[in-house]
């Protein structure tokens, strides 16, 4: 696949920008307002294109709107060289610099070249061992990734590297910070990132990062629980946002008389789809007709299919696999209700998309979802992992059309008021720009934070 080192000329990585801008959006300053803000940034992804990069897509769009020159880079591609791509995806992938597309011989040459600077080379090898152990030098290619990325960043004058906390890209970003003096930032997408990062490696990552932007209060709180107080000044929180133009109510139904429940997310044990299947079994045994659509893929898929078969739900449950956003929007428009059964403490982006799409939402009562949903107003909240409570909430929605309409309308209004992409990306942009313009990542003053609150008002804060 062709790869280039040039940043894309348009925002092909994301959908059309959300136009429901909140107060203060038009007054957002560009990077030119800061004397020492870097002009070029690379956002490093582990794999691209990938549905898991939705947060990165919003970040890239926001930073480009602020005037940053964003060059997209990734460790590897998820597409075949001969894949039949539409114009948007092709332009996006051709504008991405793929580190591992250089080939093994190029990686070896980079190792030999770096060895001429033994102190820097041995330092990055040392930190690679600290992060992942001795076997990482054989199993992982992170040192080679750093060397390849370093040459590309130098060639294009890129001085800041941004990656996601719990991914392979996050590890490469941490190693780059030890290899040469660049600024590095990380996004903590959710508290689950801490699990993938590994608690043992946590301090190394936090020490290396100049700042960390946490998606939601719950993610920041979780990070603070596991790190010393001296690092807390590096952490900022912002709420995820939804493109309310792409995700909006559409009058479409799958089949009259069949109550269709949608659940979107990786098929993993912690996402609670097994509890959802149990709830559907309870409803079927009580004589209710229901259809469940599970969108996503993961390690629990085989077990879930076996559970559906054992519960005589094979004709009731549809497994779609992972879907592109356009097809996902179609399912949002065809369902009657949405369920977030996840045990995670974080906000659910699919739940936010469902609310924006005009779906009544039922969710497990977790810390992050308490930020998003007000019980009985924007959705229904149930005890996590309780199949009987979940079945009871779905039964209420099946029997009360007025309640469904009430939750759908207020849920959509909630997203428009506080979680539209235009509103939340403004806060992300402010945090990113303030951090970088303050000597590239040194601690910002409380005055700057207070000034933002005075300018933006309470509607831009992540929580009430």
C-alpha positions as a Markdown table, in Angstrom:
| # | Residue | x | y | z |
|---|---|---|---|---|
| 1 | Unk | 0.0 | 0.0 | 0.0 |
| 2 | Unk | 1.3 | 3.4 | -0.9 |
| 3 | Unk | 2.2 | 5.5 | 2.2 |
| 4 | Unk | 3.3 | 9.1 | 2.3 |
| 5 | Unk | 4.7 | 11.4 | 4.9 |
| 6 | Unk | 2.5 | 14.3 | 4.1 |
| 7 | Unk | -0.5 | 15.3 | 6.2 |
| 8 | Unk | -3.8 | 15.1 | 4.4 |
| 9 | Unk | -5.1 | 18.3 | 2.8 |
| 10 | Unk | -8.6 | 17.7 | 4.0 |
| 11 | Unk | -10.3 | 16.2 | 7.0 |
| 12 | Unk | -10.9 | 12.9 | 5.2 |
| 13 | Unk | -10.3 | 11.0 | 8.4 |
| 14 | Unk | -13.6 | 12.0 | 9.9 |
| 15 | Unk | -17.2 | 12.7 | 8.9 |
| 16 | Unk | -18.7 | 16.1 | 8.4 |
| 17 | Unk | -18.1 | 18.5 | 11.3 |
| 18 | Unk | -20.9 | 18.8 | 13.8 |
| 19 | Unk | -22.6 | 22.1 | 13.2 |
| 20 | Unk | -24.4 | 22.4 | 16.5 |
| 21 | Unk | -21.7 | 24.6 | 18.0 |
| 22 | Unk | -22.0 | 25.8 | 21.5 |
| 23 | Unk | -21.3 | 29.2 | 23.0 |
| 24 | Unk | -17.8 | 30.4 | 22.4 |
| 25 | Unk | -17.0 | 28.1 | 19.5 |
| 26 | Unk | -16.4 | 30.9 | 17.0 |
| 27 | Unk | -14.0 | 32.5 | 19.4 |
| 28 | Unk | -11.6 | 29.6 | 19.6 |
| 29 | Unk | -8.0 | 30.8 | 19.1 |
| 30 | Unk | -5.7 | 29.4 | 16.5 |
| 31 | Unk | -2.2 | 28.1 | 17.2 |
| 32 | Unk | -0.8 | 31.3 | 15.9 |
| 33 | Unk | -1.9 | 33.0 | 19.1 |
| 34 | Unk | 0.7 | 31.1 | 21.1 |
| 35 | Unk | 4.3 | 32.1 | 20.5 |
| 36 | Unk | 5.8 | 28.8 | 21.3 |
| 37 | Unk | 3.1 | 26.4 | 20.2 |
| 38 | Unk | 4.3 | 23.8 | 17.7 |
| 39 | Unk | 2.9 | 24.0 | 14.2 |
| 40 | Unk | 3.2 | 20.3 | 13.4 |
| 41 | Unk | 1.9 | 17.3 | 15.3 |
| 42 | Unk | 1.6 | 13.7 | 14.5 |
| 43 | Unk | -1.2 | 11.5 | 15.9 |
| 44 | Unk | 0.1 | 8.0 | 16.1 |
| 45 | Unk | -2.3 | 5.1 | 15.9 |
| 46 | Unk | -1.7 | 1.4 | 16.4 |
| 47 | Unk | -3.7 | 0.3 | 13.4 |
| 48 | Unk | -5.5 | 2.3 | 10.8 |
| 49 | Unk | -8.2 | 2.5 | 9.5 |
| 50 | Unk | -9.9 | 1.0 | 12.5 |
| 51 | Unk | -13.3 | 1.5 | 14.3 |
| 52 | Unk | -11.4 | 1.9 | 17.6 |
| 53 | Unk | -10.0 | 5.2 | 16.3 |
| 54 | Unk | -13.2 | 7.1 | 16.7 |
| 55 | Unk | -11.8 | 9.2 | 19.6 |
| 56 | Unk | -8.7 | 10.0 | 17.6 |
| 57 | Unk | -10.9 | 11.1 | 14.7 |
| 58 | Unk | -12.6 | 13.7 | 16.8 |
| 59 | Unk | -9.3 | 14.9 | 18.2 |
| 60 | Unk | -7.7 | 15.2 | 14.7 |
| 61 | Unk | -10.7 | 17.2 | 13.4 |
| 62 | Unk | -10.6 | 19.5 | 16.4 |
| 63 | Unk | -6.8 | 20.2 | 16.2 |
| 64 | Unk | -7.0 | 20.9 | 12.5 |
| 65 | Unk | -9.8 | 23.4 | 13.1 |
| 66 | Unk | -7.5 | 25.1 | 15.6 |
| 67 | Unk | -4.8 | 25.5 | 12.9 |
| 68 | Unk | -2.5 | 22.6 | 13.8 |
| 69 | Unk | -0.8 | 20.8 | 10.9 |
| 70 | Unk | -1.7 | 17.2 | 11.7 |
| 71 | Unk | 0.3 | 14.4 | 10.1 |
| 72 | Unk | -1.4 | 11.0 | 10.7 |
| 73 | Unk | 0.9 | 8.0 | 11.4 |
| 74 | Unk | 0.2 | 4.4 | 12.3 |
| 75 | Unk | 2.2 | 1.3 | 13.1 |
| 76 | Unk | 0.4 | -0.8 | 10.5 |
| 77 | Unk | -2.5 | -0.9 | 8.1 |
| 78 | Unk | -5.6 | -3.0 | 8.4 |
| 79 | Unk | -6.3 | -2.9 | 4.7 |
| 80 | Unk | -5.1 | -5.2 | 1.9 |
| 81 | Unk | -3.0 | -3.6 | -0.8 |
| 82 | Unk | -5.6 | -4.5 | -3.5 |
| 83 | Unk | -8.6 | -3.6 | -1.4 |
| 84 | Unk | -11.5 | -1.9 | -3.2 |
| 85 | Unk | -11.6 | 1.5 | -1.4 |
| 86 | Unk | -13.8 | 4.5 | -1.8 |
| 87 | Unk | -12.2 | 7.8 | -2.5 |
| 88 | Unk | -12.4 | 9.0 | 1.1 |
| 89 | Unk | -10.7 | 5.9 | 2.6 |
| 90 | Unk | -8.1 | 5.8 | -0.1 |
| 91 | Unk | -7.1 | 9.4 | 0.4 |
| 92 | Unk | -6.9 | 8.9 | 4.1 |
| 93 | Unk | -4.7 | 5.8 | 3.9 |
| 94 | Unk | -2.4 | 7.3 | 1.3 |
| 95 | Unk | -1.9 | 10.3 | 3.6 |
| 96 | Unk | -0.9 | 8.1 | 6.5 |
| 97 | Unk | 2.7 | 7.2 | 7.2 |
| 98 | Unk | 2.8 | 3.5 | 8.1 |
| 99 | Unk | 5.9 | 2.8 | 10.2 |
| 100 | Unk | 6.0 | -1.0 | 9.5 |
| 101 | Unk | 5.5 | -0.7 | 5.8 |
| 102 | Unk | 9.2 | 0.3 | 5.5 |
| 103 | Unk | 10.3 | -3.4 | 5.6 |
| 104 | Unk | 12.7 | -5.3 | 7.8 |
| 105 | Unk | 15.8 | -4.2 | 5.9 |
| 106 | Unk | 14.9 | -0.6 | 6.5 |
| 107 | Unk | 14.4 | -1.3 | 10.1 |
| 108 | Unk | 17.8 | -3.0 | 10.3 |
| 109 | Unk | 19.4 | 0.0 | 8.6 |
| 110 | Unk | 17.8 | 2.3 | 11.2 |
| 111 | Unk | 19.2 | 0.2 | 14.0 |
| 112 | Unk | 22.7 | 0.4 | 12.6 |
| 113 | Unk | 22.3 | 4.2 | 12.1 |
| 114 | Unk | 21.0 | 4.7 | 15.6 |
| 115 | Unk | 23.9 | 2.7 | 17.0 |
| 116 | Unk | 26.2 | 5.5 | 16.0 |
| 117 | Unk | 24.6 | 7.4 | 18.8 |
| 118 | Unk | 25.1 | 4.7 | 21.5 |
| 119 | Unk | 23.8 | 6.7 | 24.5 |
| 120 | Unk | 20.4 | 7.4 | 22.9 |
| 121 | Unk | 20.2 | 4.0 | 21.4 |
| 122 | Unk | 20.9 | 2.1 | 24.6 |
| 123 | Unk | 18.5 | 4.4 | 26.5 |
| 124 | Unk | 15.6 | 3.5 | 24.3 |
| 125 | Unk | 16.5 | -0.2 | 24.5 |
| 126 | Unk | 16.7 | 0.1 | 28.3 |
| 127 | Unk | 13.2 | 1.7 | 28.5 |
| 128 | Unk | 11.8 | -0.9 | 26.1 |
| 129 | Unk | 13.0 | -3.6 | 28.5 |
| 130 | Unk | 11.5 | -1.8 | 31.5 |
| 131 | Unk | 8.1 | -1.5 | 29.8 |
| 132 | Unk | 7.8 | -5.0 | 28.4 |
| 133 | Unk | 10.7 | -7.1 | 29.6 |
| 134 | Unk | 13.6 | -8.7 | 27.8 |
| 135 | Unk | 11.4 | -10.7 | 25.5 |
| 136 | Unk | 10.0 | -7.5 | 24.1 |
| 137 | Unk | 13.2 | -6.9 | 22.1 |
| 138 | Unk | 12.4 | -10.1 | 20.1 |
| 139 | Unk | 8.6 | -10.2 | 20.3 |
| 140 | Unk | 7.8 | -6.5 | 19.8 |
| 141 | Unk | 9.1 | -4.1 | 17.2 |
| 142 | Unk | 8.8 | -1.0 | 19.3 |
| 143 | Unk | 12.4 | 0.0 | 19.3 |
| 144 | Unk | 12.4 | -0.2 | 15.5 |
| 145 | Unk | 9.2 | 1.7 | 15.4 |
| 146 | Unk | 10.8 | 4.5 | 17.4 |
| 147 | Unk | 13.8 | 4.7 | 15.1 |
| 148 | Unk | 11.6 | 4.8 | 12.0 |
| 149 | Unk | 9.2 | 7.4 | 13.5 |
| 150 | Unk | 12.1 | 9.5 | 14.6 |
| 151 | Unk | 13.6 | 9.8 | 11.1 |
| 152 | Unk | 10.2 | 10.7 | 9.7 |
| 153 | Unk | 9.4 | 13.3 | 12.4 |
| 154 | Unk | 12.8 | 14.9 | 11.9 |
| 155 | Unk | 12.3 | 15.1 | 8.2 |
| 156 | Unk | 9.0 | 16.8 | 8.5 |
| 157 | Unk | 9.8 | 19.1 | 11.4 |
| 158 | Unk | 7.3 | 17.4 | 13.8 |
| 159 | Unk | 7.9 | 18.2 | 17.4 |
| 160 | Unk | 4.9 | 16.8 | 19.2 |
| 161 | Unk | 3.6 | 13.2 | 19.3 |
| 162 | Unk | 0.2 | 12.2 | 20.5 |
| 163 | Unk | -1.0 | 8.7 | 21.1 |
| 164 | Unk | -3.6 | 6.6 | 23.0 |
| 165 | Unk | -2.7 | 5.4 | 26.4 |
| 166 | Unk | -3.3 | 1.7 | 26.4 |
| 167 | Unk | -2.3 | 0.9 | 22.8 |
| 168 | Unk | 0.9 | -0.2 | 21.2 |
| 169 | Unk | 1.1 | 3.4 | 19.8 |
| 170 | Unk | 1.1 | 4.6 | 23.4 |
| 171 | Unk | 4.2 | 2.5 | 24.2 |
| 172 | Unk | 6.0 | 3.8 | 21.1 |
| 173 | Unk | 5.2 | 7.4 | 22.2 |
| 174 | Unk | 6.6 | 6.7 | 25.7 |
| 175 | Unk | 9.8 | 5.3 | 24.2 |
| 176 | Unk | 10.2 | 8.2 | 21.8 |
| 177 | Unk | 10.1 | 10.6 | 24.8 |
| 178 | Unk | 13.2 | 8.8 | 26.1 |
| 179 | Unk | 14.9 | 8.7 | 22.8 |
| 180 | Unk | 15.0 | 12.4 | 22.0 |
| 181 | Unk | 13.6 | 15.7 | 23.4 |
| 182 | Unk | 10.1 | 15.9 | 21.9 |
| 183 | Unk | 6.9 | 16.6 | 23.7 |
| 184 | Unk | 4.5 | 13.6 | 24.1 |
| 185 | Unk | 0.8 | 13.5 | 25.1 |
| 186 | Unk | -1.5 | 10.6 | 25.6 |
| 187 | Unk | -5.3 | 10.2 | 25.6 |
| 188 | Unk | -6.7 | 7.9 | 28.3 |
| 189 | Unk | -9.7 | 6.7 | 26.3 |
| 190 | Unk | -11.4 | 5.0 | 29.2 |
| 191 | Unk | -10.5 | 3.4 | 32.5 |
| 192 | Unk | -10.1 | 0.0 | 30.7 |
| 193 | Unk | -7.0 | 1.5 | 29.1 |
| 194 | Unk | -5.3 | 1.2 | 32.5 |
| 195 | Unk | -5.8 | -2.6 | 32.3 |
| 196 | Unk | -4.3 | -2.8 | 28.9 |
| 197 | Unk | -1.4 | -0.5 | 29.9 |
| 198 | Unk | -0.6 | -2.6 | 32.9 |
| 199 | Unk | -0.4 | -1.2 | 36.4 |
| 200 | Unk | 3.3 | -2.1 | 36.6 |
| 201 | Unk | 4.1 | 0.0 | 33.5 |
| 202 | Unk | 1.7 | 2.8 | 34.6 |
| 203 | Unk | 4.3 | 5.0 | 36.4 |
| 204 | Unk | 6.7 | 4.8 | 33.4 |
| 205 | Unk | 4.0 | 6.0 | 31.1 |
| 206 | Unk | 2.8 | 8.8 | 33.3 |
| 207 | Unk | 6.4 | 10.0 | 34.0 |
| 208 | Unk | 7.2 | 10.1 | 30.2 |
| 209 | Unk | 4.0 | 11.9 | 29.2 |
| 210 | Unk | 4.0 | 15.7 | 29.2 |
| 211 | Unk | 0.3 | 15.7 | 29.7 |
| 212 | Unk | -2.6 | 13.2 | 29.6 |
| 213 | Unk | -6.1 | 14.0 | 28.5 |
| 214 | Unk | -8.7 | 11.7 | 30.0 |
| 215 | Unk | -12.0 | 11.0 | 28.3 |
| 216 | Unk | -14.5 | 11.5 | 31.1 |
| 217 | Unk | -14.2 | 12.2 | 34.8 |
| 218 | Unk | -14.2 | 8.4 | 35.6 |
| 219 | Unk | -11.1 | 7.8 | 33.5 |
| 220 | Unk | -9.2 | 10.6 | 35.2 |
| 221 | Unk | -10.3 | 9.5 | 38.7 |
| 222 | Unk | -9.2 | 5.9 | 37.9 |
| 223 | Unk | -5.8 | 7.2 | 36.8 |
| 224 | Unk | -5.5 | 9.3 | 40.0 |
| 225 | Unk | -6.2 | 6.2 | 42.1 |
| 226 | Unk | -3.2 | 4.4 | 40.8 |
| 227 | Unk | -0.6 | 7.2 | 40.6 |
| 228 | Unk | 1.1 | 9.4 | 43.1 |
| 229 | Unk | -0.2 | 12.9 | 43.7 |
| 230 | Unk | 2.9 | 14.5 | 42.1 |
| 231 | Unk | 1.6 | 13.5 | 38.7 |
| 232 | Unk | -2.0 | 14.7 | 39.0 |
| 233 | Unk | -1.2 | 18.1 | 37.5 |
| 234 | Unk | -0.7 | 16.3 | 34.2 |
| 235 | Unk | -4.3 | 15.1 | 34.0 |
| 236 | Unk | -7.2 | 16.9 | 32.3 |
| 237 | Unk | -10.6 | 15.5 | 31.6 |
| 238 | Unk | -13.1 | 16.2 | 28.8 |
| 239 | Unk | -16.3 | 14.5 | 27.8 |
| 240 | Unk | -16.5 | 12.6 | 24.5 |
| 241 | Unk | -18.8 | 14.1 | 21.9 |
| 242 | Unk | -21.2 | 12.9 | 19.2 |
| 243 | Unk | -21.6 | 14.1 | 15.6 |
| 244 | Unk | -25.3 | 15.1 | 15.9 |
| 245 | Unk | -25.7 | 15.6 | 12.2 |
| 246 | Unk | -24.6 | 12.0 | 11.4 |
| 247 | Unk | -26.5 | 10.5 | 14.4 |
| 248 | Unk | -30.0 | 11.9 | 14.4 |
| 249 | Unk | -33.5 | 10.5 | 14.6 |
| 250 | Unk | -34.8 | 8.8 | 11.4 |
| 251 | Unk | -38.3 | 7.4 | 11.0 |
| 252 | Unk | -37.5 | 3.8 | 10.2 |
| 253 | Unk | -38.6 | 0.4 | 11.8 |
| 254 | Unk | -37.3 | -3.1 | 11.2 |
| 255 | Unk | -40.6 | -4.9 | 11.5 |
| 256 | Unk | -43.9 | -3.8 | 13.2 |
| 257 | Unk | -44.7 | -5.9 | 16.2 |
| 258 | Unk | -41.1 | -7.0 | 16.9 |
| 259 | Unk | -39.4 | -5.0 | 19.6 |
| 260 | Unk | -35.8 | -4.6 | 18.5 |
| 261 | Unk | -33.1 | -4.0 | 21.1 |
| 262 | Unk | -29.6 | -2.9 | 19.9 |
| 263 | Unk | -26.3 | -3.3 | 21.8 |
| 264 | Unk | -23.0 | -2.0 | 20.3 |
| 265 | Unk | -19.6 | -2.7 | 21.6 |
| 266 | Unk | -16.7 | -5.2 | 21.6 |
| 267 | Unk | -18.0 | -8.7 | 22.5 |
| 268 | Unk | -15.9 | -9.0 | 25.7 |
| 269 | Unk | -16.9 | -10.4 | 29.1 |
| 270 | Unk | -16.7 | -7.0 | 30.8 |
| 271 | Unk | -19.2 | -5.5 | 28.4 |
| 272 | Unk | -22.0 | -7.7 | 29.9 |
| 273 | Unk | -23.6 | -9.1 | 26.8 |
| 274 | Unk | -24.1 | -12.4 | 28.6 |
| 275 | Unk | -26.4 | -10.6 | 31.1 |
| 276 | Unk | -28.3 | -9.1 | 28.2 |
| 277 | Unk | -28.8 | -12.5 | 26.7 |
| 278 | Unk | -30.2 | -13.7 | 30.1 |
| 279 | Unk | -32.6 | -10.8 | 30.1 |
| 280 | Unk | -33.8 | -11.7 | 26.6 |
| 281 | Unk | -34.4 | -15.3 | 27.8 |
| 282 | Unk | -36.5 | -14.0 | 30.7 |
| 283 | Unk | -38.6 | -11.9 | 28.4 |
| 284 | Unk | -39.1 | -14.8 | 25.9 |
| 285 | Unk | -40.1 | -17.1 | 28.7 |
| 286 | Unk | -42.7 | -14.6 | 29.8 |
| 287 | Unk | -44.2 | -14.7 | 26.3 |
| 288 | Unk | -42.7 | -11.5 | 24.9 |
| 289 | Unk | -41.5 | -11.2 | 21.3 |
| 290 | Unk | -38.1 | -9.5 | 21.1 |
| 291 | Unk | -35.2 | -9.3 | 18.8 |
| 292 | Unk | -31.6 | -8.5 | 20.0 |
| 293 | Unk | -28.9 | -7.2 | 17.6 |
| 294 | Unk | -25.3 | -7.4 | 18.9 |
| 295 | Unk | -22.9 | -5.2 | 16.9 |
| 296 | Unk | -19.3 | -5.9 | 17.5 |
| 297 | Unk | -16.6 | -8.6 | 17.6 |
| 298 | Unk | -14.4 | -9.9 | 20.3 |
| 299 | Unk | -13.1 | -12.8 | 22.3 |
| 300 | Unk | -16.5 | -13.6 | 23.8 |
| 301 | Unk | -18.3 | -14.1 | 20.5 |
| 302 | Unk | -18.1 | -17.9 | 20.5 |
| 303 | Unk | -19.3 | -18.1 | 24.1 |
| 304 | Unk | -22.2 | -15.7 | 23.4 |
| 305 | Unk | -23.3 | -17.7 | 20.4 |
| 306 | Unk | -23.2 | -20.9 | 22.4 |
| 307 | Unk | -25.2 | -19.2 | 25.2 |
| 308 | Unk | -27.8 | -18.0 | 22.6 |
| 309 | Unk | -28.1 | -21.6 | 21.3 |
| 310 | Unk | -28.4 | -23.1 | 24.7 |
| 311 | Unk | -31.1 | -20.6 | 25.6 |
| 312 | Unk | -33.1 | -21.3 | 22.4 |
| 313 | Unk | -32.4 | -17.7 | 21.3 |
| 314 | Unk | -30.8 | -18.5 | 17.9 |
| 315 | Unk | -33.7 | -17.0 | 16.0 |
| 316 | Unk | -33.8 | -14.0 | 18.4 |
| 317 | Unk | -30.2 | -12.8 | 18.4 |
| 318 | Unk | -28.4 | -11.3 | 15.4 |
| 319 | Unk | -24.6 | -11.1 | 15.5 |
| 320 | Unk | -23.5 | -8.5 | 12.9 |
| 321 | Unk | -19.8 | -8.3 | 13.6 |
| 322 | Unk | -18.0 | -4.9 | 13.6 |
| 323 | Unk | -19.7 | -2.4 | 11.4 |
| 324 | Unk | -18.7 | 0.8 | 9.6 |
| 325 | Unk | -20.4 | 4.0 | 11.0 |
| 326 | Unk | -22.8 | 4.3 | 8.0 |
| 327 | Unk | -24.2 | 0.8 | 8.6 |
| 328 | Unk | -24.2 | 1.5 | 12.3 |
| 329 | Unk | -26.4 | 4.5 | 11.8 |
| 330 | Unk | -28.8 | 2.3 | 9.9 |
| 331 | Unk | -29.2 | 0.0 | 12.9 |
| 332 | Unk | -29.7 | 3.0 | 15.2 |
| 333 | Unk | -32.6 | 4.0 | 13.0 |
| 334 | Unk | -34.2 | 0.5 | 12.9 |
| 335 | Unk | -34.1 | -0.3 | 16.6 |
| 336 | Unk | -36.7 | 0.5 | 19.3 |
| 337 | Unk | -34.3 | 0.7 | 22.3 |
| 338 | Unk | -30.6 | 0.6 | 23.1 |
| 339 | Unk | -28.9 | -1.3 | 25.9 |
| 340 | Unk | -25.5 | -0.5 | 27.4 |
| 341 | Unk | -24.8 | -3.6 | 29.6 |
| 342 | Unk | -21.1 | -2.8 | 30.1 |
| 343 | Unk | -19.6 | -3.2 | 33.6 |
| 344 | Unk | -17.0 | -0.5 | 32.8 |
| 345 | Unk | -17.1 | 2.7 | 34.8 |
| 346 | Unk | -16.8 | 4.9 | 31.8 |
| 347 | Unk | -19.2 | 6.7 | 29.5 |
| 348 | Unk | -20.4 | 4.6 | 26.6 |
| 349 | Unk | -19.9 | 6.4 | 23.2 |
| 350 | Unk | -22.3 | 4.0 | 21.5 |
| 351 | Unk | -24.9 | 4.9 | 24.1 |
| 352 | Unk | -24.3 | 8.6 | 23.3 |
| 353 | Unk | -24.7 | 7.9 | 19.6 |
| 354 | Unk | -28.0 | 6.0 | 20.3 |
| 355 | Unk | -29.4 | 8.9 | 22.4 |
| 356 | Unk | -28.4 | 11.3 | 19.6 |
| 357 | Unk | -30.2 | 9.0 | 17.2 |
| 358 | Unk | -33.5 | 9.2 | 19.2 |
| 359 | Unk | -33.4 | 5.8 | 20.9 |
| 360 | Unk | -34.6 | 5.2 | 24.4 |
| 361 | Unk | -31.5 | 4.0 | 26.3 |
| 362 | Unk | -31.2 | 1.5 | 29.2 |
| 363 | Unk | -27.8 | 1.3 | 30.9 |
| 364 | Unk | -26.0 | -0.4 | 33.7 |
| 365 | Unk | -25.6 | 2.1 | 36.6 |
| 366 | Unk | -21.9 | 2.8 | 36.5 |
| 367 | Unk | -19.9 | 5.9 | 37.4 |
| 368 | Unk | -19.5 | 7.2 | 33.8 |
| 369 | Unk | -23.1 | 6.5 | 32.9 |
| 370 | Unk | -24.3 | 8.5 | 35.9 |
| 371 | Unk | -22.5 | 11.5 | 34.3 |
| 372 | Unk | -24.4 | 11.0 | 31.1 |
| 373 | Unk | -27.9 | 9.7 | 32.0 |
| 374 | Unk | -30.3 | 11.2 | 34.6 |
| 375 | Unk | -32.6 | 8.3 | 35.7 |
| 376 | Unk | -36.1 | 8.5 | 34.3 |
| 377 | Unk | -35.3 | 11.6 | 32.3 |
| 378 | Unk | -32.7 | 10.7 | 29.7 |
| 379 | Unk | -32.8 | 6.9 | 30.1 |
| 380 | Unk | -33.3 | 4.1 | 32.5 |
| 381 | Unk | -30.5 | 2.8 | 34.8 |
| 382 | Unk | -30.3 | -0.7 | 36.2 |
| 383 | Unk | -28.0 | -2.6 | 38.6 |
| 384 | Unk | -24.9 | -3.9 | 36.7 |
| 385 | Unk | -25.0 | -7.6 | 35.8 |
| 386 | Unk | -28.6 | -7.9 | 36.9 |
| 387 | Unk | -30.6 | -9.8 | 34.2 |
| 388 | Unk | -33.9 | -9.4 | 36.1 |
| 389 | Unk | -33.6 | -5.6 | 36.5 |
| 390 | Unk | -32.5 | -5.3 | 32.8 |
| 391 | Unk | -35.5 | -7.4 | 31.7 |
| 392 | Unk | -37.8 | -5.3 | 33.8 |
| 393 | Unk | -36.5 | -2.1 | 32.3 |
| 394 | Unk | -37.0 | -3.5 | 28.8 |
| 395 | Unk | -40.5 | -4.6 | 29.7 |
| 396 | Unk | -41.3 | -1.1 | 30.7 |
| 397 | Unk | -40.2 | 0.2 | 27.4 |
| 398 | Unk | -42.1 | -2.5 | 25.4 |
| 399 | Unk | -45.3 | -1.7 | 27.2 |
| 400 | Unk | -45.1 | 2.1 | 27.4 |
| 401 | Unk | -44.7 | 3.9 | 24.1 |
| 402 | Unk | -45.0 | 7.3 | 25.8 |
| 403 | Unk | -42.1 | 6.5 | 28.1 |
| 404 | Unk | -40.0 | 5.5 | 25.0 |
| 405 | Unk | -40.8 | 8.8 | 23.3 |
| 406 | Unk | -40.1 | 10.7 | 26.5 |
| 407 | Unk | -36.6 | 9.1 | 27.0 |
| 408 | Unk | -35.8 | 9.4 | 23.3 |
| 409 | Unk | -36.6 | 13.1 | 23.2 |
| 410 | Unk | -34.8 | 14.0 | 26.4 |
| 411 | Unk | -31.9 | 11.8 | 25.5 |
| 412 | Unk | -31.4 | 13.6 | 22.2 |
| 413 | Unk | -31.8 | 17.0 | 24.0 |
| 414 | Unk | -29.2 | 15.9 | 26.6 |
| 415 | Unk | -26.6 | 15.2 | 23.8 |
| 416 | Unk | -27.3 | 18.4 | 22.0 |
| 417 | Unk | -27.0 | 20.4 | 25.2 |
| 418 | Unk | -23.8 | 18.9 | 26.6 |
| 419 | Unk | -22.2 | 16.3 | 24.4 |
| 420 | Unk | -22.4 | 17.5 | 20.8 |
| 421 | Unk | -19.0 | 17.2 | 19.1 |
| 422 | Unk | -18.7 | 20.9 | 18.6 |
| 423 | Unk | -19.1 | 21.6 | 22.3 |
| 424 | Unk | -16.8 | 18.8 | 23.6 |
| 425 | Unk | -14.1 | 19.3 | 20.9 |
| 426 | Unk | -13.8 | 22.9 | 21.9 |
| 427 | Unk | -12.8 | 21.9 | 25.4 |
| 428 | Unk | -10.4 | 19.3 | 24.0 |
| 429 | Unk | -8.8 | 21.9 | 21.8 |
| 430 | Unk | -8.5 | 24.3 | 24.7 |
| 431 | Unk | -6.8 | 21.8 | 26.9 |
| 432 | Unk | -4.4 | 20.6 | 24.1 |
| 433 | Unk | -3.5 | 24.2 | 23.0 |
| 434 | Unk | -3.0 | 25.4 | 26.6 |
| 435 | Unk | -0.8 | 22.6 | 27.5 |
| 436 | Unk | 1.4 | 22.9 | 24.3 |
| 437 | Unk | 1.6 | 26.7 | 24.4 |
| 438 | Unk | 2.8 | 26.5 | 28.1 |
| 439 | Unk | 6.4 | 25.6 | 27.2 |
| 440 | Unk | 5.3 | 22.4 | 25.5 |
| 441 | Unk | 3.7 | 20.6 | 28.3 |
| 442 | Unk | 4.7 | 22.2 | 31.6 |
| 443 | Unk | 2.1 | 22.7 | 34.2 |
| 444 | Unk | -0.5 | 25.3 | 33.3 |
| 445 | Unk | -1.7 | 27.8 | 35.8 |
| 446 | Unk | -5.1 | 27.7 | 37.5 |
| 447 | Unk | -5.8 | 31.2 | 36.1 |
| 448 | Unk | -5.9 | 29.7 | 32.5 |
| 449 | Unk | -8.3 | 27.0 | 33.6 |
| 450 | Unk | -10.6 | 29.5 | 35.3 |
| 451 | Unk | -10.5 | 31.8 | 32.3 |
| 452 | Unk | -11.8 | 29.0 | 30.2 |
| 453 | Unk | -14.7 | 28.3 | 32.6 |
| 454 | Unk | -15.7 | 31.9 | 32.6 |
| 455 | Unk | -15.6 | 32.1 | 28.8 |
| 456 | Unk | -17.4 | 28.8 | 28.1 |
| 457 | Unk | -19.9 | 28.6 | 30.9 |
| 458 | Unk | -21.1 | 25.4 | 32.6 |
| 459 | Unk | -22.5 | 23.8 | 29.5 |
| 460 | Unk | -18.9 | 22.9 | 28.3 |
| 461 | Unk | -18.0 | 21.1 | 31.4 |
| 462 | Unk | -18.0 | 17.3 | 31.3 |
| 463 | Unk | -20.6 | 16.9 | 34.1 |
| 464 | Unk | -23.4 | 18.9 | 35.7 |
